[in-house]
Amino acid sequence: MTVELRHLRYLLAVAEHANFTRAAEELHISQPTLSQQVKQLEKALGAQLLDRTGRSVRLTDAGATYVRHAREVLRDLAAGQRAVLDVQDLTRGHLRLAVTPTFTAYLVGPLTGAFRAAHPGISLDVREMTQDRIEAALLADELDLGVAFRGGHLPGIDSAPLLTESLSLVVGQRHRLARRRRPLPVADLAEQPMALLSADFATRGHIDAYFAEHRAPVQVAVEANSVTALIEIVRRADLATVLPDAITREHPELHPVPLDPGLPTRTACLLRRESAYQSAASRAFARIAREAQSTGG
């Protein structure tokens, strides 16, 4: 029997769900058909790929090895199909982009607007993800590009500097610190309740590292998984937060408070998978992103 692509997809579905019934539902085929197809694959390879003896279906050692190669085959095939469909004159195409949450608040809009103005025939799929999920999705060929921060990337991720982001302590109009002009010693923040992004965001790690370096304990009164939520909370509550200066400038009701020492800057990067096929749309977006930042746009 010749191994066909459907056999790889069937095996991967069973491996993902650890269950033939749920895998069959996802594939829209009957469970007996799925089971028969996987058995045919095992017979063709001369190896047992699945352990069916437990309550859930598990990969054997041979199965785990084969699944790893099957994923690579399907990923490369999908990349090849996109390469065939890629139109170099950018009259049509598709781009899959993901950004970390702070960039959703101030960077995605201008870049998307500039890209659409230059290439209206290209459709965009823009997602908001944490940095670890962006890198995993790039490696799995589920994204073309990502915008995140420099440092500690997974093997296989290529990073190109895009912009330098500065951060500030921020309060609302009625906060007691709103009219302060002299830098606030970071140690004084021990008396100030804070609203911060939750710990799974890269921005929170950057903030926590700053406070830890200066041995400044912080009262975290509210955690949120949205920059928009943080802005609304700080506007209405007697709380402070830390936001990129680019966001604060767009909200006149927010007031930056200088800290001593100041919060360190960080470098935002354009991420992609090393050696991945770069479509004309990907190259065009990267060029527009670099040009926009170099001109302050």
C-alpha positions as CSV (number, residue, x, y, z in Angstrom):
1,M,0.0,0.0,0.0
2,T,1.2,3.5,-0.8
3,V,1.2,6.0,2.1
4,E,-1.0,9.0,1.2
5,L,-1.4,12.4,2.8
6,R,-4.7,11.5,4.3
7,H,-3.0,8.7,6.3
8,L,-0.7,11.3,7.8
9,R,-3.6,13.7,8.7
10,Y,-5.6,10.8,10.2
11,L,-2.7,9.7,12.4
12,L,-2.0,13.3,13.6
13,A,-5.7,13.8,14.5
14,V,-5.7,10.6,16.6
15,A,-2.4,11.6,18.2
16,E,-3.8,15.1,19.1
17,H,-7.1,13.8,20.5
18,A,-5.7,10.5,22.0
19,N,-9.1,9.2,21.0
20,F,-10.5,7.7,17.7
21,T,-14.0,8.9,18.2
22,R,-13.1,12.6,18.7
23,A,-10.5,12.5,15.9
24,A,-13.1,11.0,13.5
25,E,-15.6,13.8,14.4
26,E,-13.0,16.4,13.6
27,L,-12.1,14.7,10.3
28,H,-15.8,14.2,9.4
29,I,-15.4,10.5,8.8
30,S,-16.7,7.4,10.7
31,Q,-14.7,6.0,13.5
32,P,-14.4,2.5,11.9
33,T,-13.1,4.1,8.7
34,L,-10.5,6.1,10.7
35,S,-9.4,3.0,12.6
36,Q,-9.1,1.0,9.4
37,Q,-7.0,3.7,7.7
38,V,-4.6,3.9,10.6
39,K,-4.2,0.1,10.6
40,Q,-3.4,0.3,6.9
41,L,-0.7,2.9,7.6
42,E,0.8,0.7,10.3
43,K,0.8,-2.3,8.0
44,A,2.5,-0.3,5.2
45,L,5.2,0.9,7.6
46,G,5.6,-2.5,9.3
47,A,5.3,-0.9,12.8
48,Q,2.7,-0.3,15.5
49,L,2.2,3.4,15.8
50,L,-0.5,3.5,18.5
51,D,-1.0,1.8,21.8
52,R,-4.7,1.1,22.0
53,T,-4.7,-0.9,25.3
54,G,-5.3,1.9,27.8
55,R,-8.3,4.2,28.4
56,S,-6.8,6.6,25.9
57,V,-4.9,6.0,22.7
58,R,-1.2,6.8,23.0
59,L,1.7,6.9,20.5
60,T,4.3,4.2,20.7
61,D,7.9,5.1,20.4
62,A,7.7,4.4,16.7
63,G,4.5,6.4,16.4
64,A,6.1,9.4,18.1
65,T,9.0,9.4,15.7
66,Y,6.8,9.0,12.7
67,V,4.4,11.8,13.9
68,R,7.3,14.2,14.2
69,H,8.3,13.6,10.5
70,A,4.6,13.6,9.4
71,R,4.1,17.1,10.9
72,E,7.2,18.4,9.0
73,V,5.9,16.9,5.8
74,L,2.5,18.5,6.0
75,R,4.1,21.8,7.1
76,D,6.5,21.9,4.2
77,L,3.7,20.9,1.8
78,A,1.5,23.8,3.0
79,A,4.4,26.2,2.6
80,G,4.9,24.9,-1.0
81,Q,1.3,25.4,-1.8
82,R,1.5,29.0,-0.5
83,A,4.6,29.6,-2.6
84,V,2.8,28.4,-5.8
85,L,-0.1,30.7,-5.0
86,D,2.2,33.7,-4.1
87,V,1.8,36.6,-6.5
88,Q,5.0,38.7,-6.7
89,D,3.2,41.8,-8.0
90,L,1.1,41.8,-4.7
91,T,-2.2,42.1,-6.5
92,R,-3.5,39.3,-4.3
93,G,-2.3,37.1,-1.4
94,H,-2.6,36.5,2.3
95,L,-0.6,37.3,5.3
96,R,-0.8,35.7,8.8
97,L,0.5,38.1,11.5
98,A,0.5,37.9,15.3
99,V,1.4,40.6,17.9
100,T,1.8,40.8,21.6
101,P,-1.0,42.7,23.4
102,T,0.8,46.1,23.9
103,F,1.4,46.3,20.2
104,T,-2.3,45.8,19.5
105,A,-3.0,49.0,21.4
106,Y,-0.8,51.3,19.3
107,L,1.2,49.6,16.5
108,V,-1.2,47.3,14.6
109,G,-3.6,50.0,13.5
110,P,-1.0,52.3,11.7
111,L,0.9,49.3,10.2
112,T,-2.3,47.7,8.9
113,G,-3.4,51.0,7.5
114,A,-0.1,51.6,5.7
115,F,0.0,48.0,4.4
116,R,-3.6,48.1,3.1
117,A,-3.1,51.5,1.5
118,A,-0.1,50.1,-0.4
119,H,-1.4,46.6,-1.2
120,P,-5.3,46.5,-1.0
121,G,-5.4,43.1,-2.7
122,I,-3.6,41.3,0.2
123,S,-5.9,39.9,2.9
124,L,-4.6,40.0,6.5
125,D,-5.2,37.7,9.4
126,V,-4.1,39.5,12.6
127,R,-4.0,37.7,15.9
128,E,-3.1,38.8,19.5
129,M,-1.0,36.3,21.4
130,T,1.6,36.0,24.1
131,Q,5.1,35.8,22.9
132,D,5.6,32.1,23.6
133,R,2.5,31.3,21.6
134,I,3.7,33.5,18.7
135,E,7.0,31.7,18.5
136,A,5.4,28.2,18.7
137,A,2.9,29.2,16.0
138,L,5.8,30.4,13.8
139,L,7.6,27.2,14.2
140,A,4.5,25.2,13.4
141,D,4.0,27.3,10.2
142,E,0.7,28.7,11.5
143,L,2.0,32.3,11.1
144,D,4.1,34.2,8.7
145,L,5.3,37.0,10.9
146,G,5.2,38.0,14.6
147,V,5.9,41.3,16.4
148,A,7.2,40.7,19.9
149,F,10.3,41.5,22.0
150,R,14.0,40.7,21.7
151,G,15.6,38.1,23.8
152,G,15.3,34.4,24.8
153,H,13.8,33.2,21.5
154,L,13.1,29.5,20.7
155,P,15.6,27.7,18.5
156,G,14.6,28.3,14.9
157,I,13.2,31.8,15.3
158,D,14.8,34.7,13.4
159,S,14.6,38.1,15.0
160,A,15.1,41.5,13.3
161,P,15.0,44.8,15.4
162,L,12.0,47.0,14.6
163,L,11.6,49.7,17.3
164,T,12.7,50.7,20.8
165,E,9.8,51.0,23.2
166,S,9.9,53.1,26.4
167,L,7.7,52.6,29.4
168,S,6.4,54.8,32.2
169,L,4.4,54.7,35.4
170,V,0.9,56.0,34.5
171,V,-2.0,57.3,36.6
172,G,-5.4,58.8,36.0
173,Q,-6.4,62.5,36.2
174,R,-7.6,62.3,39.8
175,H,-4.7,60.4,41.2
176,R,-2.5,62.1,43.8
177,L,0.5,61.6,41.6
178,A,-1.0,63.1,38.4
179,R,0.6,66.5,38.9
180,R,3.9,65.3,40.2
181,R,6.8,66.6,38.1
182,R,9.8,65.5,40.2
183,P,10.9,61.8,39.6
184,L,9.4,59.4,42.1
185,P,11.9,57.1,43.9
186,V,11.0,53.6,42.9
187,A,11.0,52.6,46.6
188,D,8.0,54.8,47.2
189,L,5.9,52.6,45.0
190,A,5.6,50.2,47.9
191,E,2.8,52.4,49.2
192,Q,1.0,52.6,45.8
193,P,-1.5,49.9,44.7
194,M,-0.9,48.8,41.1
195,A,-2.9,47.4,38.2
196,L,-0.6,45.3,36.0
197,L,-0.8,42.8,33.1
198,S,-1.0,39.2,34.2
199,A,2.2,37.2,34.6
200,D,1.9,35.3,31.3
201,F,2.7,38.5,29.3
202,A,6.2,39.6,28.4
203,T,5.5,43.1,29.5
204,R,4.8,41.9,33.0
205,G,8.1,40.0,33.2
206,H,9.9,43.2,32.1
207,I,8.2,45.2,34.8
208,D,8.8,42.6,37.5
209,A,12.4,42.4,36.6
210,Y,12.8,46.2,37.1
211,F,11.2,46.1,40.5
212,A,13.2,43.1,41.6
213,E,16.5,44.7,40.4
214,H,15.7,47.8,42.6
215,R,14.4,45.7,45.5
216,A,11.1,47.5,45.4
217,P,8.1,45.5,46.7
218,V,4.9,46.2,44.7
219,Q,1.2,46.0,45.8
220,V,-0.5,44.3,42.8
221,A,-4.2,45.1,43.5
222,V,-5.5,44.2,40.1
223,E,-4.2,41.9,37.3
224,A,-5.7,42.1,33.8
225,N,-5.0,40.3,30.5
226,S,-5.8,43.3,28.4
227,V,-4.1,46.7,27.9
228,T,-7.5,48.2,27.2
229,A,-8.8,47.0,30.5
230,L,-5.8,48.4,32.3
231,I,-6.4,51.8,30.8
232,E,-10.0,51.8,31.8
233,I,-9.2,50.7,35.4
234,V,-6.5,53.3,35.9
235,R,-8.8,56.1,34.5
236,R,-11.4,55.3,37.1
237,A,-9.6,53.9,40.1
238,D,-6.9,55.1,42.5
239,L,-4.4,52.8,40.9
240,A,-1.2,53.2,38.9
241,T,0.1,51.0,36.0
242,V,3.0,50.7,33.6
243,L,2.3,51.4,29.9
244,P,4.3,52.1,26.8
245,D,4.7,55.8,26.2
246,A,3.2,55.4,22.7
247,I,-0.1,54.3,24.4
248,T,0.0,57.0,27.1
249,R,0.4,59.8,24.5
250,E,-2.8,58.7,22.8
251,H,-4.8,59.0,26.0
252,P,-4.8,62.6,27.4
253,E,-6.6,61.5,30.5
254,L,-3.6,59.4,31.5
255,H,-0.5,61.0,33.1
256,P,3.0,59.6,33.1
257,V,4.9,59.8,36.3
258,P,8.7,59.9,36.1
259,L,10.5,57.2,38.1
260,D,14.0,57.3,39.6
261,P,15.6,55.3,38.2
262,G,13.6,55.2,35.0
263,L,12.1,52.0,33.5
264,P,14.5,50.5,31.0
265,T,13.6,50.5,27.3
266,R,13.2,47.3,25.3
267,T,13.5,46.4,21.7
268,A,10.6,45.2,19.7
269,C,11.4,42.8,16.8
270,L,9.8,41.3,13.8
271,L,9.9,37.5,14.2
272,R,9.8,34.7,11.6
273,R,10.8,31.1,11.3
274,E,14.3,30.6,10.1
275,S,14.5,29.2,6.6
276,A,10.8,29.6,6.1
277,Y,9.4,30.6,2.7
278,Q,9.0,34.3,2.6
279,S,6.0,35.4,0.5
280,A,5.9,38.7,-1.4
281,A,3.3,39.8,1.2
282,S,5.6,39.0,4.1
283,R,8.5,40.8,2.6
284,A,6.3,43.8,1.8
285,F,4.9,44.0,5.3
286,A,8.4,43.8,6.8
287,R,9.6,46.6,4.6
288,I,6.6,48.8,5.5
289,A,7.1,48.1,9.2
290,R,10.8,49.1,9.1
291,E,10.1,52.2,7.0
292,A,7.3,53.3,9.3
293,Q,9.5,53.1,12.4
294,S,12.6,54.7,10.7
295,T,10.4,57.7,9.8
296,G,8.6,57.9,13.1
297,G,5.3,56.9,11.4
